[in-house]
């Protein structure tokens, strides 16, 4: 590929990805704001929300994966020159149902907290945070659905601007409810949950209002649309669930040993997720552009967007890993001055640097698979890498070899290498099949 062509495709991807990066960073900074405020309240508070969010995140993967299928499916429709705007109300109904299911699962899980072996003083805080979070699932799911719908039309600036504004709103509400001010009492963990609830509803309804102001919609029903979303999104859901369980089970396993390890895992995940949002945004852009090219049967664009996007992701993560390796303690101290937390987190950041390189590549591959609607391969690869490699190896190193949290992260590095190898091999085979299919149809 000529340098001139590379720049063209990189520019097209950046047009979509840059606002998404802004929004994704904003979304993660909302979580980082929770960590920052919780750490300043107490290490126990940080440990409690770390364990609670680990469990909630695993449950919400159902929403994340299924709603995440909206933009690639609608992008394919647009590439096939079908009307996509009429799927607004079906998308909205889809989000409402998913929010209800997720809320019920979280509610059912709360009584189990007593039997999971956490420190006694953390259990009431974990349960309180989870109970309040039940009522915020609709706001979170509504926001994801509206953002995905707009993203399918390459409308990305305003949705992500809303997310950036919400960072400051969330921090303000966190400080107000956690520490108290005037007639508002200090509410600790409950304050963090209430701040998140208000912020999520603001984000969801802000995008809903924007959709109505941007387009006119008529009520429409199409059962086949739901079937397509489930067909594309269910493997994504399970793939995300496999990954989330791998990451968040570490907080649960280590939290049973000591709350400080759960806090450390949350802090490290917050750091890596901030940098991960850039390749994640590029992956979303790849999914939209590859999806459109797939629907249009344009193999040249499909291949070039895939290649250029993957290179962009890996280059960014290489820069991120370099920065992380040069200033590990300074990064940890952005969130806490707790000496024990700093001591646990610092050596793990060096392991994290290796993980980031492969993480950037695998998320690019996932975006390509979403665009061509072959998401079952993402599920298969994630299952093998995280559940057959990462968790068994990590558990062995953490508890048998006594590497503690570092052992789990060595397991994650190993799984990232396996994941890239599997997805890359399958992708090469699938791209050849797609090329052959397109050529046959043209003939």
Buried (B, 14 or more C-beta within 10 A) or exposed (E): EEEEEBEBBBEBBBEBBBBBBBBBBBBBBBBBBBBBBBBBBBBBBBBBBBBBBBBBBBBBBBBBBBBBBBBBBBBBBBBEEEEBBBBBBBBBEBBEEBBEBBBEBBEEBBEEBEEBEBBEEBBEBBBBBBBBBBBBBBBBBBBBBBBBBBBBBBBBBBBBBBBBBBBEBBBEBBBBBBBBEEEEEEBBBBBBBBBBBBBBBBBBBBBBEBBEEEEEEEEEEEEEBBEBBBBBBBBBBBBBBBBBBBBBBBBBBBBBBBBBBBBBBBBBBBBBBBBBBBBBBBBBBBBBBBBBBBBBBBBEBBBBBBBBBBBBBBEBBEEBBEEBBEEBEEBBBBBBEBEBBBEBBBEBBBBBBBBBBBBBBBBBBBBBBBBBBBBBBBBBBBBBBBBEBBBEBBBBBBBEEEBBBBBBBBBBBBBBBBBBBBBBEBBEEBBEEBBEEBEEEEE
